Amino acid sequence: MSHSRRSGRPARQPLSTPKPPHSLWCRLEASLDAMERFTPFATRLAELTGMPGNDARRALHVYTQAHQMPEASRPGMRAVTLTCGPNHADVTATLAYFDPGTVLEAHTHSQEEHVLVFQGAYRSSQGHVVSAGQEEVCPPGSTHAVEILPYEPCLCAIIKTPRNASLAEVA
């Protein structure tokens, strides 16, 4: 046993942090993975909304408990509205969750709309599929219907710009 030179008493041993049980450690890692799985999209979401990057990253955490997101006016959809940055005051942004198989009837866009898909995929009435990691831009006046593919929920950001401005002009 070592002693302190000053007092002659036994030296204090540094406290060791106990390692949590393996099952708890695995649950903790899974929880962090779930919270941060959409982090690669945060930069693009921040660009589209004018939000600070960390705010965009934190906003994406809503998908860790998507079943608790408020139901939207469309069947099969849940949504949370984002607050855009000051230079994007006329931009509206929504984080959306669509149940597999949800169909959005044909609609016409009055504004430019960017759809950034984080998970899942949808098929437009024009026949193209937009899947995780892709972004679709719908110009004002464009019309289409959308079908969420039946394999998994579609999680995406829907960003709309004013009729007279594109996101390139807003930034």
Buried (B, 14 or more C-beta within 10 A) or exposed (E): EEEEEEEEEEEEEEEEEEEEEEEEEEEEEEEEEEBBBBEEBBEBBBBBBBBEEEBBBEBBBBBEEBEEBEEBEBEBBBBBEBEBBEEBEBBBBBBBBBBBEBEBEEEEBEBBBBBBBBBBBBBBEEEEEBEBEEBBEBEBEBEBEBBBBEEEBBBBBBBBBBEEEBBEEBE
